[in-house]
Amino acid sequence: MIGAATACVRGRAAVVPPHVSFVDQIAARWLEQAGHDPQACGDGVILLPSRRAARALTEAFVRQVDGRPILLPRIAPIAALDEASLALSGCNALELPPAVDPVRRLATLTLLVMQAGKAFGDVQGVDQAWPLARALADLMDEAEWAECDLCERLPHAADGDFAQHWHQTLEFLSIVTSVWPAWLAEQGVMNPVARQTALLHAQAARWMETPPPSGYPIWAAGFSDAVPSTIAMLRAVMSLPDGLLVLPGVDMGCDDDVWQRLPPDHPQAGTARMLAELGIERACMEQWDTLGDGGVASSPVSRASLLARALLPAHALDRWRAPDAPVAADGLSVLRSADQQEEAAAIAMVLRQVLEQPGRRAALVTPDRALAGRVATELVRWGVIADDSAGESLLTVPQTAFLRLIVQAVDGGLSPVALLSVIKHPLAACGLSPGNCRASARQLERLVLRGPAPPPGIAGLRSALARAADDPHGALADAPDAPEEINAFLDRLETAFGPLLALPGSTLVPVSVLLAALVETAQALATTDMADGAERLWAGEEGNALGQHMSAMLAWCDVLPDARIGALNGLLASSLAGMTVQGRRAVRGREGMAVHPRVFIWGLLEARLQTADTIVLGGLVETVWPPATDPGPWMSRPMRTRVGLPSPEWAIGQAAHDFVSCACAAPNVVLSLAARRQGAPTVPARWLVRLDAYLAGHGHGLPAHPALRWLDSLDRPQGAAVPVAPPRPRPAVGLRPRSLSVTEIETWMRDPYAIYARRILRLRPLADLEELADAADYGQIVHAALDRWFRAHPSDWPHDGAARMRDVFADVLRAADLRPALAAWWAPRLERIAAWCAQAEEARRATGGPRTVLTELGGTIRLEDLPAGPFTLRGRADRIDLHGDGGLSLFDYKTGTLPTRRSVMEGWQSQLVLEAAMIESGGFPPPVAGRVAELVYWRLTGGHVPAQVLDVARRGELTTLISECKDGLFALVRAYDNPDQPYLSHPFPGEEPRFADYAHLARVAEWSAAREENGG
């Protein structure tokens, strides 16, 4: 509840109504009281809440004098005091200790948090303790702004019926009440906020005791709420002979009984409290509502009344039914988007549309930095760079990302993904030009980093490179020459990463040593053949701000306990959280673009007292605008009340005041919200819900802005959308392959385009980075184990064959050197496969089984009398059994899906049949010769059912099957010897390959969806 004011104090107070541009009115009145004398206008001071407001007022003066020369008064934020003049005037400003450096304060608090955590049995690293230290600093700042003595009140905050954990929390907060004050006194420094409030009180006391001479005006303007030290300043201003307080948007029409009982979350609650503290009655305030010559209202006069009526507190809602209730929503519209991306794109279109009108200005106001970033990106589509006054988070600038990526790479043992993230970063050069560095990085990626991850460290990269060089079929054999010889590039990486790699990764190291090594490594990596790394890394506004922060960290983090390298990533993120930088970093690829002078993105603080022709209020959902009412981690709501800290609802009230002020700051205002945020449904802001309900009760509503319709048609093609046609490449016959393997024949039938891409275009799919062992590796282990066994026992069977076969499988698994977890998962499966194979083989031999078993045997046949010349078919049989009667059995091992008998008989899975045709055509070396009597698939999974057997065909139907398969192969080759035959992609729906490496290249997803829609 807001207490009633007693009487008007000495001095003047004025109010500027919402429909009048505040800063323009201040500038016009100042010029008027100075008699429009260009020299007299420079006498005096105007105090404002923020630097952005001071800049806006300066621009308003320029508009008022139409560019004519004039001396401006001192326009300053209330916190920017002239400390030297205070000292010279006899105030005790110079007796105040200096403010503690912010990084030094957080580093010391981090140490205290860690020491307190050990006492409570909660051991934390520096990266975890730093955010808690920041939360403690925020608590002290909040208490010092409220001038609440935590040392006196905090120990008794949980007296009475409070949960035990609150008492433990207060015990932990003894850091604030006893340890920290003692440290400040010992070091001879003050908390920054404590010093600021002391200076404000000193300035107020100076003006009260020694006011400026008459004729020297001092105005305080633009305040909607105030902390005690600001109240003291405002009271001092009003006590001066020429002092004046000018407030924006005070609701002069609110009934006194409602005004006295405004809840803290009401838009006028902060103003009402401030006026009560100053002892000002609204009736005593002057109303500056004249627009002056040529002045234009910033919004319709009725809009403030509409919002004031709609947002009345709950106890006054009966006034909604008043006969004179305002319902005009002229210039207001609503934009209800489906999600955050649609909201950003629609807002960008609204802002872009304003630019079609010469001289018009547009602004987005939102506390949601993610939305602001999305809108800024969308505006680039039209070549517009918005003036984002909130700046850029120092966490997101490229230099910070570079430092954090370096830490992650070293902590991860230079794993492929982490290493490539560093050496492909725009700042990376390693002593080369950035282009050559990236080219060498791509070469290293192809040779070493694709596929299974190499062992950790530089040594692991070198060993992987050596294996690639020894592999005649590896990437090194057909890789192009790199700008930097790859071993020399590894030498550069080893030198650049040396400072961090030299530190023991598993032991604790002083934080200052870690930071120094990180800076040295980053500068070495950023060095080019033309520029020093330090110049590149710390250049520009962003680099300079980060460099200053790193210098402070190096200077003050020596107090922190030792940490591991991995803690640096979290420490950097924690220490940079909330820090912003005002930069002009160009959008990538648009280096020549300048910031647009008529498009702005403002946060809530920056938007205060600003105006534009069109304003979009973005992110109007609960927990964003207004923010969540969080009492903080240290105290409950009752405890905050007992200590004397402001209620969290006061923040809601200030956000509500910002909403109303911004909604009245432009002729056209768009209220924007998204139905979903980060995938979850949102709740519209309470003010928007109130406004909708109020208007609906009077038979009205907010019109929908047409931006969503614009957005819907923006990317829609002219006329009907025509999907891309399937590819139909027809290479010259001389380029078409004349030799394929039996497995490629199946691909040729199911997906000819894959043969075209692989064998004619010579495109090879890259292995994944840090590729994990998969089903293919499992199959290789099974094949290798069975090959080793049958090579050792082609015709005999030992008496302990089952046990020895299990040992062979175990040996092959060990040689594969898999991750321990994967090896433990596969071991019992392989053991079951070995047991089943042993049992099956013993049963075959007991019933007149094979005389000899041959495995992994390769062969070829040459097809003649073809239009384009001979064609060679190659194959490798998993297993061939030679029987005593001259017959042969042909086996294929599968660890994946077992083919169906139908697909084999119809020729879709023809591998075994083609191998049988090769055998009967003499394509395999002796002793393989004769007729194939049996085609068998073994599916070996090692699961609950360890194996399955598919006996495709016996001799009776096998002759016909082999003959038809061979004729089909001749027909297939003849078809593609015709230059008009295209290599189609997935020509037979339902018979596509399971794994299609080139489907993205053929754009299968696009044209196959159109084929399905058309019933094809």
Steps between C-alpha positions, in 0.01 A plus 500: 500500500621848414477744790333837446717805447471767763564823310674652202868560565691809400580509130321420185385166361354444157359209306516436127198296380565179305385637163765774508860419407679531835848600386367745241283663766798529739716657228226743397431611860870542575542720195194699602624566855834611352320742271640310199834664569765261352750596770262501798379153402838363608453603864361217713480126542244241389519169685356191331465133601738353241763578240265401221243753624773767508584421138131519402465843668809627318343394170176674604687828554646470150150450359361795693761750372493346151877467492576858604806548727419496869669432833343197660458463876681222674288193422608210717375176650433542868775249580766692302600743774797733491693357795776762476258789543350327802841472659591861427172615651593349832299179477664182619505337156877461502479331839304213349713194427524408132257248354627144485575374151202289382714202398699519823176503698361193321829311522524560874135411553557181300780406738276569801217295346731206445635521855146519639397211278772280646372582848155378392640194327422636154825513302472701179735603222571861409268477198211395726579743782531809280122522422426472873746780563321711242167426671648616832628818336154564353343453844739756651436744216124465538523558875728802457270662244213444744729622783423189697756404764551126443751472781232607748188340353611189317596287805141530629324447166412135573400540866178318572323234298732462202630180341839378617666550159436877526701506823782318319478751218531789743800332658655485154414870453730587786737567210294813436440603860843448653776365274452736207471824701818407683678434170386837360627680805831316488553582132377859534234475227120522471231319311428697180131555579573606858739761369250617239224547756742684728588738216132562425434585863809723504379690195151534649648631826717749312201643313294515819776683687643711218249536221612639163436872445164616377471486126687171474223244431535136595234263371450131573293338228371159392488308829217250550635327812796567725720344765565692827820667379326621185207620714748707699636651180152581369404655831813713487421611145151608602640700789710717268380844394494396136452130557239310306385139492337384174337158494368304201152355472361548852138383494326821599155351444532213746260537793668574833354191669650281227830694496554445871461122466695417187657152518875478430450341157292793369661731238460805723604335828863614483403857412242511779755380754758753379253788521401391849866492607549850358180628657349607169128508435397444141280809522812711563667392175503712188374333183717556196262383232551767233652378175640832388522631147512215252504240778344161437360270767706185546177299530124558505391683815246228581755215503639576847146510640419168332806329650449658841140376511586152372782455755310617808574292811261221591316702767408765242377284211141617556606819318522298178121539471508879522302665217797720405745209481749557212500231231692660213804289408614719211851410386517182709519159334600152607733248337439142617766273354530124517855490636810710564635478147171605342474783751848625411438481125166682533649774720781549249240551229317758712822694553598469134162627385546821701817577306293534183379831643774767481616629835295253705669322791422151627604322818470161662476507879550170677683357803550175305853510363444181300207664321704815441776291342256315276340824381842653429589195291172514309553869422829415330288331234416849375845643561395674822728503805300611804646723769484262797554726800512212747830391347625147451567247768873462551436127527394479136774700329740298280801559726324349802381204297857448379639493855233257621548270199873486574430392858252236384746365243786466748277359772365245250842380395475674159205285401396548133188712550659724762825540305326584173285754681820685591706473182203582274408806707544830310761614753718190459809531280792320673750729333349449153245709320147422629410345163802270499431404860145394414621311193756315715228434758280342232791287387562384857129427532496274194818318587470453873187629666227327300396158624582367847669758722880473521671462838516819709753774448744595226662157524166339421460722193846404378436128545169527314675688220764227480228233466334702223831525314552122525150423369508476117124544493492780759421865458866595463534315172258725309504816710603822320808689606436726798633856524702380800663158510294310752785404735617861500145608583496259794828655614332843493206369704732341754688828541187712523323274751826446688437735797177319591615150402803541725273532803403178679138440398404279794658702780417836654675811369477864618219677318726789403739250336211344310379839379849611394550176306161543334579854391841393367346208309221714355746764380721236341206342321376842381838607360507525121785534253432874499366595846570423861237293678457751781411773250231282342364355822459822698412738217173693471243579769430133571862393514595800712222430752595132520868590533429731791297226668776243450756746638287548810460124536876452476555775756249387764441125458822409674295482821296209366590142587662279238278350229513265201515614139138397443380754758614788279202461266246538778704776664503705181127449449422595861727803514368642171132439572301820476785702351422685177701703254390778269660397174453552131601153390375452145282207409699222335515552128368856530810681613410816306160548665446784746254524786168635375416840652124437520468148641564433868491210742461611861495321829256621765753730665608649167140548384402726790420853382563403135254545214468376143236495227436127538592293803471124532476364853643150461497198728178587686475169684521414868853441637642718218306826513402506787788303652450215744457609862801330651597588858851373430700208634579642841171597667130424484244777455425533874871515573551775242217696659653459846842609378357801317572404141242597237240248392563320168169645382660846484693373197168404342371851569803655330456267201132601489597869502740434212223322310257790540764762423614323183140438393445878514831595339398465134195560281513136387578229753504127427460260793680178411504157663577143397271207579798273566840574642782245489242240404270560799168690503514854633263707715427846358614793714247594765467852358404368159247263657353792697482719193330226295248434776423869548446564130298181456270608781422813301456316172837597358832331443856561388541471122748242372803643327532380137868405538417130522324521162804677357722230643282224356536639149865605531655167403206367303599451134312672224240254370488134597799340666671256264704230675836407359503208259698185586855513360560322168877518436614344170881495501688394191530123463878529517469639854273224625659230720616175333561316825280467808483275804208270573387730780507797260274313258225504763557876545493540121155346494351679800673840468690552173564862595727378783719321243507817290603714800761259631655352189459779245497820707739331746322640802573312821297555817711632784507306822348674802716692742575294810316212336390240750520128436174384342340193342759502220783466754308221671469320168872540432582338834270204426641458147860530624446243777338243270769557235777445755333185629437332164843593368642319801255208464392473135433124510551374855298565813681494836344316789473824704388703200223695683735632769776581253257682271387714793863585566547607138198731520632648825845558346356681199286717730806596705697583185222738389592727795145624556370718779481291818125547531439389141733205531320389817167531314614297199702232681206282615335531158816382327527214747147387410584524129811288551301238689231486232751483213688221672179304557381556141835399355521185709151406383593556133811289528312226682261470204753485222608859506762678291835357410663844497386847611642804316436855624538853366585376154491748210426442131407665171325418173510686173180553303555519124292596197364822654435822303766705682752223542584245772366544852669356811307373801690473827400323820624376835328204658469486879517121495512221242460135608652235275326162531641161417252446216619810317212719611542837665314697766511877500453698824449866583527634856259772608504687830220731391170429330453160339381518137170341411488200269268692268749787454777251417286303256381820329856625463492802734761343728716313256839493668507127577341406168755704308784341697353159409494603132864608528595163652326306224667724240845427645539842654660377825846348522549125561397291679165683466328343199182312425134547562353698790253284687406730788457874576485579872473822702607501865369790704729524804380748762584336832169610644237294682483295180871502411462411131256440216548297184351564157553215254414679175494222244610147435639357178163440339400868468846643537598431139209708374566776755870526405420504132234770539730709718781480245263593217370789711857626550565492125174691444593758765844564349355522148239752622767730641716459192227704331593872527132590542464291817505735804630415845177546694469545875277249677315401182296225667285622794506246778838358393722789608828413673501508880801732510512767226818706523408718204129562566568860606697563181210369291250707708293188554301649788372781276389317187388181675260701718350655186474152345310374804264799492423428135442133569814390322 
